[in-house]
Amino acid sequence: MNANSDDGRGAESSARPSSRRSAEAAAAAATRGMRTTRAARRYMIAPTDASITAAVVAERLRDAGITDIVRTVEPRGGAGMPAVTVVRTTRETAATLRRTGLPNVGGLLIERDHALQPATMAARFGRRSSLTTATPLGTGFTTTIQVQGENEQPVERAIVQLLGRQWSAEGITGRDGKVNLTLFGELPGRSITLLVKPRAGYWGLFREHFDPQADGNVVVLRPLPPLEELPWGGQLMQFDSVPPDYRGTGTRIALIDTGVATSHRQLAGIKLGLDAAAGDERAWSQDSASHGTPCAGILAAAVDKDAGVRSYAPGVELHVCKLGLDAHCSDLVAALDYCIDKDIDIACIGYGCARGSAIVEQRLALGKRQGVAAIAAAGSDGGPVQFPACSSQVLAIGAIGRSGTFPDDGLESTESNPPSDLLLAAGSGLFVPGFSCAGTEIDLCAPGVAVISCQSPDGYAACSGTSIAAPHVAALAALVLAHRGEFQTRFARRDARRVERLFQVLKETAQPLGDPLRTGAGLPDAARALGIQQPVFASLRLAPLPASQLSEMRRAIGLAGLDDLELLTEPARGPAAIGQVLSPFAPSPNGPVGRSGSNVGTDVRMLRETMARAGL
């Protein structure tokens, strides 16, 4: 009996701690979930009544207990768009505001103020790093990397990254060209991957089987070649056929990027811009991220007869809308408001994010109605097309590269041996780099690998990314607006028809490259778009598109992971919309624009060919 009693007491006493532990674990899990759902996030709030100012909204928000107001964005020049107030609050509070609105304000459009990132190839390399997820295994070892040029001159401010099996390390070289890096959980003698990205003047380096020595390592970089009169990308897009007096004069381009270093001798003439985050009228002239400066060089670098890069629209009036590396969708709203207020013709956008924004979409739609043509980089992380490029209001640009335009051990070599399904136009050396985002939203492609352009403060660098591809198309768009006759006559008025006609001309005069999911309508042709000449070369032989890719892409662009609040504000995705009122492309720049039934058979045939390439 005692034994039975003891057994019962033992069973009871052992069960109680287990129950307590289970309850404590459940409570801890619930607390963690509560912390997750109640964590303060950035939200954009816009009243459905455009006449209500941000000051009124901010006052009503404070009355409701929401005091963490980050910033307000008032439309410039009475654009007819609602003001935007950015706050930090919880998801629950945001959902409540959506349901109830605010006193004397009415309905509200509320959505996450998503972070943006520049569409550079660095975004893809950044995903290789394990620093945020790995756990150090052992003490590891420290090594010194010294980066030099061929003349043994130290290369300062080069980014050096070591990728090991367990850990990765990254640093920037000093004035002596040296950087000390520690690899935890790694041992000397193991194969390590080395990446070196110089700021300017040299090719980057990719060495897959690097054996770092604890007592130091010297890495020698190749200098960039002498600057050519016309780079490979310009030749490919037929910019060499453009008359020298076609400079884009009279058009305005806004470069929405990380700023531009006007300290560069070829960019010193840029005088107009805005820091979209701070509202500062001069901070845009600095580019610590070194991302917007090469884009500006492609667009509008001044002619330098002695040495320098060639831009494709040197006569445009270039405005710079600076977004920082910590940019959000609300900063893009401010930049688009600037474009609308300043009567910008073309907005070249070098940023993107995974999720869409209805508030940004409103600005894009208004801008289009007022003649602002938005051309955006598709994204450079190798995933689905990012927003705003995926919007039907925007022309989305992917990147292509060409073998032989960079060293075999350059950073670009990591993208130059793609699977066969990423090769284009057999025998041309063209390929789609792995970093270029893909999807049915892609409209066009352009050179975006190993493009040499301006770099801050006053040098030149080889750059890659869809953000490098987009300025090529934006520059051509400026030439079309300035020098194609119909944009001074029938399509002279700043409205949506003008924007859609511009997009139509660019797409219908492009050279198809065979993979619409990655290259859209193909590579823009400057000579054809400007009506200078008809194609004199045979069409490139198109590479086949595996039938499985379309279904894979459909799965890739799914909206899995969105919460209810985000689903309500996610804009529709799609290629740039071109209205049915517009005609098929007419070769003559001053020719008639009417549509005739004789083109219907051609349209159907082209549709069938595109569907066949897409595996349908």
C-alpha positions, 0 to 999 in steps of 0.5 A: 500500500505504501508502495502504491501510495509512493508510486501515486505520489511519484507519478503525481509529482512528476506530472505536475512539473511537466504540466507546469513546464508545458504551460510555461512554454505555451505562455512563452510562445504566446508572449513571443507571438504577442511581441511579434504582432505588437512590434511597432512598424512603419506605416503610411497613412493617407486620407481618402479625401485629398483636401485634408492636410498632413497636419490635420491627420497628425493632430488627429493621430495624436488625439488617438494616442499615436505620437510616434510620427516619423514624417509627413509628405505634402504633395507639391504644387497642389497635385491633387494627391492626398498627403502622407503621414508616416508613423510607427505603430503596431499592426493591431492599431493600424488595422483598427484605424483602417476600420474606424478612420479618424474624427473629421478625417474620414476613411484612411488608406493605411499600408506598410512603409516598406524598405527599398533597396538599390537594384545593384548586383551587390544585393545578390552578393549580400545574400551570400553572407552568413553574418546574420544567421550563422553561429560561430564554431570555434575561434577561427583565425584572422588574416590580412588581405592587401589589395594592390594595383599592378604597379603595387599601388595600394587600393583604398576603400575596396570592399573585401569579402571572404566566404567560408564553409561556416562563416563569412567576413567583410571589411574595407581596405584602408589607405595602405590597401589592407584589411584584417578579417576573422573567419570563425570556425574556419581553419587555414588551408580550407578553400575560401571564396574571395570577392574584392570590389574596388571603388573605382579604377580597377576590375573587381575580383572573384576567386573561388578557391582562395587559400588565405594565409595567416601571415598575410595575402597580396591580391592584385587587381587589373586596371580598367581599360582605356575608356572607349568612345562608345561602350559595348552596350551603346554599340549593341543598342545602335547609339552609334547610328544616332546623329551627333545633334540628337542630344535629348535637349528640351527633355527632363529626366529625374534620376531617383537613386542614391544621389550623384557626386557632382564633384565628378568633372563630367557631372559638375553641370548638374544643378537641380535635385532634392534629398527626398528623405530630408527635403534638402535641396543640396544633399542630393549632390553627394553619393556615399553609396556610389550607386546613383553616380554611374547611372547619371554618367550613362544618362547625361555625363558632359562630353570630355574630349580628352578622357571620359565616358560617353553618355547617351542623352547629354543635352537633357536637364537632369534632376536628382532625387536622392533616396538614402540606403535606408529609404522607404516607400514614403521617400519614393512618394516624395520623389514622385511628387517632385517629378509631377511638380517639376514637369519631369518627362522621364523618371528613372527609378533605381530602387525596388522592394518585394511588396507593392504600395497602393499609395505609391501606385497612386502617384505613379498613375497621377504622374502618368496622366501628367506625362511622367514616364516611369522607367524602373530597374526590375531588381537585382536579387535574382527573384521576382520583379520588384515594385515599382517595376512590376506596376503596369504604370511602369516600364520594367527593365531587366539586365543582359551581359556580353561575354568577353567584356570583362576579365575571366576572374572578375566579379562579373564572371560569377554571372557569365556562365549561366545555365543554357536557359539564360543564354540569348541569341546563339553566337552573340555572347549575350546572356541574362545574368543571374541577378536580374529579376524575372517575370511576366512584368519585364518590358525590355532589357538593356546592358547591365553587366560590366558597364564602365561609367562615372564613379564618385568622387571623380573616377570610373568604375565597372558597374552591374545591375538592373539599375545600370540597365534602366538608364540606357533605356531612359536615355533613349526615351529622352532622345525619342521624346526630343527628336521623334516628330510625332512627340512634337505634334500628335503626342506633344501633350503631356498625358497618359497617351504620350507616355503609352506611345513612348513605351510602345515605340520603345517596345515595338522597335526592340530586337527580340532576344527570345526569353520574354520572362527575362528580356521582355520585348527585347533590346531597344534599338536606338536607330529604329526607335528614332526612325533613322533606319530600318533593321539592316541585320538579320534577326538574332536567332532566338534561344528556346525557352523551356516550357516549365519556366512560366509555371515556375515564374507564376509560383515565384511571383505568388504573394505568400506571406502577406498578412491581411492588411498587406493583401488589401493594398497590394497593387496589381502586377503586370507589364507596362500598359499600352492603351488600345487607342494607340496604333502599331508602330509606324516606321516614319517618325512623322507618319500616320498613327491610324490602326488598320485591320491589315495588322490583325494577322501579324498581331495574332502571329506574334502572340502565337510565337510569344506563347510558343516561346513561353511554353504555352 
